[in-house]
Amino acid sequence: MRIAVYPGSFDPVTNGHLDIIERASRVFDRVIVGVLNNSGKNPLFSIDERVEMLKQVTEHIGNVEIDSFDGLLVDFAKMKNASVIVKGLRTVMDFEYEFQMALLNKALNPEYETMFMMTDSKYSYISSSMVKELAGFHGDLTGLVPAEIVHKIKQKYKIG
């Protein structure tokens, strides 16, 4: 069985993230979306909220599992019996950073391969940071995040 881990903070999940999840689910037997609990960041949504939103927007994909982790990605991948780490790319800048991380993960555990997937070009400008900034100014989030979670983002900013 080919198991992949797709890690990220997903604060919040965007349509670009969902694009990678859906496409990875067609390549691998099982895709585990690992929501990183990064104490170094100050997330808008709690780890439980992010996991719940991802479960909601991926419920139509039978071979996707949502879980959270802290610590090293390679340890999480090992715990989940995954052999591949999937990383979504939007830009060349993303590639430079993710390439370094892939090399570090390979040094930590040579068993793991990293697979880079380019997001669909229509999502290449979307980032969670941009979504939060736009929401803070009460901007329209249509097409940027899954429709099912727009109200949750607006609630955080007391919109509507």
N, C-alpha and C positions, 0 to 999 in steps of 0.2 A: 504494500500500500504506500503510495506517494503522499506524504504529509508535509505541508508547508506552513510556516508561520509568517504572518504579515503583521509586523509590529508598528506601533505608533501611539501618539498621545490622543489623537482623535478628539480634540477639544475645540469645536465639535467636529463630528464626522461631516465630510463634504461630499458632493457628488463625484469629485475626483477620487476620493478614497473608495467610494462605493463602486466606481468603474473598475478600479484595480481588484477589489474583492470579487466582483462578478466574473471578471476575466480569469483571475487566478483559479476560481472554482471550476472552470472548464478545463484547466490544465492539470490540476492535482485532484487526487481522490478525496482529500480532506484539506481544508484551509482553516487554520486557527488564527483568528484575529486577536493579537495580543495587545491589550490596552496597557500602556506603560504608566505606572504610578510613579511619576518622577517628582520626588520631594524638592528638587531644585527649581521647579516651576510653580507658578501660582495659577492653577487652572481655573477656568470659569465654571466648569462642571466637575462635580466629584467623580471619583473613579466609578462608583456605582451608577451614577447618571449616565456616564459615557458608555459603560457596558450595556445598560438598558437601552439606550438609543441605538446602539449598533445591533443589538438583538432585534429591535423593532424593524430596522430598515433592511435587515438581511434574512428575515424570517421566511422569505420566498426561496431562499437558496439552501437546499437540503444538506449540502456537505460543508457548511460553514459553521464553525463553533466560535463563540466569543468568550474570552477569558481575560483576566488581568494579571499583571505581574509587576514585580519590582526586582531590581538586581540586574544581573547580566542576561542579555538576550540569549546567548548560547546555552545558559543554564535552563532557561525557560523552554527553549527548543528541545533540549535533551529530555526534559521532564515530559514533554508532549510527544516524544518519539518522532519528531520532525527531522527531515534531512535537508530541507531547503528553507532559506529565508527569502521572502519576497519583499522587494523594496520598490515603491512607486516613485517615478521621476517625473518632474514637470519641466525642469530646465537643466542646462549644463551646470549651473551652480549646484543644483541638487546632486548631480552625478559626482562632482568633485568630493563633496562631503560623504555621500553614501559609499563611494569607492573606498575612501579611507576607512570607513566603518566596516566594510566587507573584508578588507585586508586584516583589520584588527580581529574581527570575529574568526577569520580563517587561522590566524596565529593562535587564538585562544583555543580553538577546536577545529582541526583540519578536516573533520568529517562533514562540516557544513558548507554547502554551496549557497551563494547569494544570486538570486535571479532578479534582474532589473526589468521593470515593466514601465514603459512610457504611458502616461495617462492619455486619454483621448485629447486631442488638441483643443477641443471646446472647453476642457476643464483646466488647461495648463496655467491659467492665471489665478486659479482659486487656491487659497490657503486658509487654514483655520484662523490664522491671525487676521487675515483680511476680512473674513466673515465677521469676526468679533468686532473689528473696528467699524465696519459698515453698520452692524447692528447697534453699536453704541451711538451712532448718529441717526438711528431709526431708518436706515436705508432698506431698500427692497432686497430680500434674500432669495427671491424666486430664481430657480435654476442653479443656485450656488450650493444649496444643501437639500437633502431629501425633504419633500413637502411635509412628511410626517413629523419632522422635528422643528419646523419653523416656529411653531407656537412656543416650544420649550426655550428656544433662544430668545424670543421676544419677552417671555416671562422673566428671564434673567435681567433684561434691560427695562423691565416694566413698560413694555410697549403694548398698546391695545388694551 
